[in-house]
Structures are given as C-alpha cells and as structure tokens.
Amino acid sequence: MSKSIFYHAGCPVCVSAEEDILNLIGASNVEVIHLGESKERIPEAEKAGVNSVPALLTPSGNVLHLNFGASIADLKG
C-alpha cells in the first residue's frame, strides 16, 4: 500500500479530521473512504484493525484512531 486510507462516516468530527488530514498529508497521498456510503468497505476496514472512525490507515499498516465519531458496529446498522 503506498497511500494512507482515511475511513470516516461523514459526521462533523470525521469531516473536520478529514480536512486536517488532507491538509497535513496532501490529497494525493490519501484515499478517503466514507463508510456510511460505502458499506461494502467495512470488512476491509475491520480486517485492517479499524474499530471506530475517523481512522487513518498508514502505508505501513498502522491504524491511527483520531477521535471518536462512530464505532464500526454502529456503521453496520
């Protein structure tokens, strides 16, 4: 993986974190995935170790949980 992946759910906490991440890392270095709209990507996020969003998956495979917006369980419905 060469890009970081930013997982979020579209809540105000997530949107604010997304703006900061894109400003810090650069939009070309981050794939942004809205798990509320792309529920088929939830298993991928879980497999990577994402427990809540917003979260940043680094190219080395580390998951950085930035703040608590929503749990993965909440996104599953």
Backbone hydrogen bonds in HBPLUS format (Angstrom, degrees):
<---DONOR---> <-ACCEPTOR-->    atom                        ^
c    i                          cat <-CA-CA->   ^        H-A-AA   ^      H-
h    n   atom  resd res      DA  || num        DHA   H-A  angle D-A-AA Bond
n    s   type  num  typ     dist DA aas  dist angle  dist       angle   num
A0004-SER N   A0029-ASN O   3.03 MM  25  6.33 160.2  2.07 163.2 156.8     1
A0031-GLU N   A0004-SER O   2.86 MM  27  6.30 161.8  1.90 154.4 158.4     2
A0005-ILE N   A0057-LEU O   2.85 MM  52  5.00 156.2  1.90 141.7 149.8     3
A0057-LEU N   A0005-ILE O   2.75 MM  52  5.00 170.7  1.76 154.7 156.4     4
A0006-PHE N   A0031-GLU O   2.79 MM  25  6.10 161.5  1.83 156.2 162.6     5
A0033-ILE N   A0006-PHE O   2.81 MM  27  6.07 170.4  1.82 163.5 163.3     6
A0007-TYR N   A0055-ALA O   2.86 MM  48  5.35 157.8  1.91 162.7 167.5     7
A0055-ALA N   A0007-TYR O   3.07 MM  48  5.35 156.9  2.12 149.1 153.8     8
A0008-HIS N   A0033-ILE O   2.95 MM  25  6.33 152.5  2.03 162.0 163.2     9
A0035-LEU N   A0008-HIS O   2.70 MM  27  5.90 146.7  1.81 170.1 175.3    10
A0014-CYS N   A0011-CYS O   3.02 MM   3  5.19 113.1  2.48 102.4 118.1    11
A0015-VAL N   A0011-CYS O   2.90 MM   4  6.17 163.0  1.93 162.9 168.2    12
A0016-SER N   A0012-PRO O   3.05 MM   4  6.10 163.1  2.08 146.1 150.4    13
A0017-ALA N   A0013-VAL O   3.06 MM   4  6.25 159.8  2.10 145.0 150.8    14
A0018-GLU N   A0014-CYS O   2.79 MM   4  6.00 155.0  1.85 149.9 157.5    15
A0019-GLU N   A0015-VAL O   3.05 MM   4  6.30 162.2  2.09 149.4 152.7    16
A0020-ASP N   A0016-SER O   3.15 MM   4  6.45 160.5  2.19 147.7 152.7    17
A0021-ILE N   A0017-ALA O   2.86 MM   4  6.06 165.2  1.88 156.4 160.5    18
A0022-LEU N   A0018-GLU O   2.91 MM   4  6.07 170.5  1.92 158.1 160.4    19
A0023-ASN N   A0019-GLU O   3.04 MM   4  6.18 152.5  2.12 142.5 150.2    20
A0024-LEU N   A0020-ASP O   2.86 MM   4  6.04 151.6  1.94 149.0 157.2    21
A0025-ILE N   A0021-ILE O   2.80 MM   4  5.80 175.5  1.80 161.3 162.8    22
A0026-GLY N   A0022-LEU O   2.84 MM   4  4.78 133.9  2.06 116.1 130.4    23
A0029-ASN N   A0026-GLY O   2.94 MM   3  5.50 160.4  1.98 119.2 125.7    24
A0030-VAL N   A0027-ALA O   3.45 MM   3  5.44 170.8  2.46 104.7 107.2    25
A0037-GLU N   A0034-HIS O   3.07 MM   3  5.55 139.1  2.25 109.6 119.8    26
A0038-SER N   A0034-HIS O   2.84 MM   4  5.98 141.6  1.99 147.3 159.7    27
A0041-ARG N   A0038-SER O   2.90 MM   3  5.75 167.6  1.92 127.3 131.4    28
A0042-ILE N   A0039-LYS O   3.08 MM   3  5.38 167.0  2.10 112.8 116.9    29
A0045-ALA N   A0041-ARG O   3.08 MM   4  6.42 157.0  2.13 152.2 158.7    30
A0046-GLU N   A0042-ILE O   2.88 MM   4  6.15 165.6  1.90 162.6 166.4    31
A0047-LYS N   A0043-PRO O   2.89 MM   4  6.04 160.8  1.93 147.7 153.0    32
A0048-ALA N   A0044-GLU O   3.10 MM   4  6.33 142.8  2.24 141.2 150.7    33
A0048-ALA N   A0045-ALA O   3.14 MM   3  5.13 124.1  2.47  94.6 108.7    34
A0050-VAL N   A0045-ALA O   2.97 MM   5  5.33 163.9  2.00 148.5 143.2    35
A0049-GLY N   A0046-GLU O   2.92 MM   3  5.05 145.5  2.04 102.2 113.3    36
A0072-ILE N   A0051-ASN O   3.05 MM  21  5.62 160.9  2.09 137.9 133.5    37
A0053-VAL N   A0070-ALA O   2.81 MM  17  5.48 160.9  1.84 162.4 169.0    38
A0069-GLY N   A0053-VAL O   2.76 MM  16  5.54 141.9  1.91 149.1 149.6    39
A0070-ALA N   A0053-VAL O   3.08 MM  17  5.48 147.0  2.19 148.6 152.3    40
A0066-LEU N   A0054-PRO O   3.15 MM  12  5.84 148.6  2.25 137.6 146.6    41
A0056-LEU N   A0064-LEU O   2.88 MM   8  5.03 159.3  1.92 137.1 143.0    42
A0064-LEU N   A0056-LEU O   2.77 MM   8  5.03 166.3  1.79 146.8 151.6    43
A0058-THR N   A0062-ASN O   2.80 MM   4  5.27 166.6  1.82 159.8 162.4    44
A0061-GLY N   A0058-THR O   2.88 MM   3  5.26 163.8  1.90 117.3 122.2    45
A0074-ASP N   A0071-SER O   3.14 MM   3  5.22 123.1  2.48  96.6 110.0    46
A0075-LEU N   A0071-SER O   3.29 MM   4  6.67 146.2  2.41 142.5 151.3    47
A0075-LEU N   A0072-ILE O   3.04 MM   3  5.10 121.5  2.40  96.5 111.5    48
A0076-LYS N   A0072-ILE O   3.11 MM   4  6.44 137.6  2.30 147.2 158.6    49
A0077-GLY N   A0074-ASP O   3.29 MM   3  5.52 144.5  2.42  99.3 108.7    50
